Amino acid sequence: MVRSKLEMYVDVLGILIYQGPMTLTHLVYRASISYRVLKRFLTCLLTEQLIQERKMDDDRVIYTITQKGITTFKCFRKLKQVLPVLQKEKPRGPLI
């Protein structure tokens, strides 16, 4: 099953919520997203202030979720609960 970009963004937020702060390398493995793609996603999430970058004493960089990121994740989770009902309906064509 192929994930959409939106699903991948939400997956990254969920990983940071449930598994805590982590390095880029750990996020690559946990999210099953390539390094290059994940770097782009993280840049976007940082710009939108959904996550933060923290530099550790040993010069490692870890990523943590912000309150705004938690709120965003919860909204998408609620929306995803509604979508299966919407997907069962027959497509009606353009709404315009």
N, C-alpha and C positions, 0 to 999 in steps of 0.2 A: 504494500500500500504506500503510495507516494503522499508525503505531507506537503501541504501548502506552506508558503512563506509564513503566513499568519500562524499556522499551527506550530511551526518551528520557533517563532518568537515566543509564543505562549509556553512551549515546552521548556525553553531556556529559563523563563521566569519561574515556572513550576519547580524546576530542578533547584534553583537558588532558594526557593521558599522551603522545600521539603528536605533538601540535603545540605543546606547552609552555604556559606561563602566558599568559593573555590577558585583555583587557578584556571587559566585558559586551557591548559592541557587536560585537566579533569573535566572541564565543560565539553571539550571536543568529544571525549569518550562517552560521557553520560548522555549527551544530546544526540550522538550519532550524526554529527554535522562536520563537514570538512573544516580544517583550520581557516582557510581563506574565507569561506562563507560565514563562519562563526565570527570572525573578526569584523566583517561588515555588519552583521546583526548587532554585535556588542557596541559598535560605534553608534548605531541608530538608537539602541536602548539607552546608552549614555547620554546622547543628545536630548532625548525625551525625558531624562532624569528618572527612568524606571529602574536603573541599576547604578551602582557606584563602583569606582575603581579605588582600591586601597593599596598603598605600597607598604609592604611589611619591612621589618628591620633588616631582613636578609635579602632585600631588593626584589623579592617576589611580588607580583601583583595579583591580588585576589579581587574577585567580583562579588558584590553583595547586592541584594535587592533593597529598594527603597520602599517607603510606605506607599508612594504613588504606584510602584510596580506591583505591590501586593493587591492594591485596589483594582488595578487594571486586570490582573490575573483572575481575581474573583469575578469580575464582570464577564470576562470571556468564558469562564467556566459555567456561569449561569446561562449564557447565550448558547453554549454547546449542548446544554441539557434540553433546550427548546428546539434546536435544529433537527434532531431526528424526526420529530413530529412534522416539521415543515417539509422535510425531504420525502416523506411518504405521499404527500399530495402530488397529483399529476401536474406537470408544468402547463401553464395556461398561455404561454407566449409572452410577448413584451408587455410591460405594465404601462407603457406610454400610449 
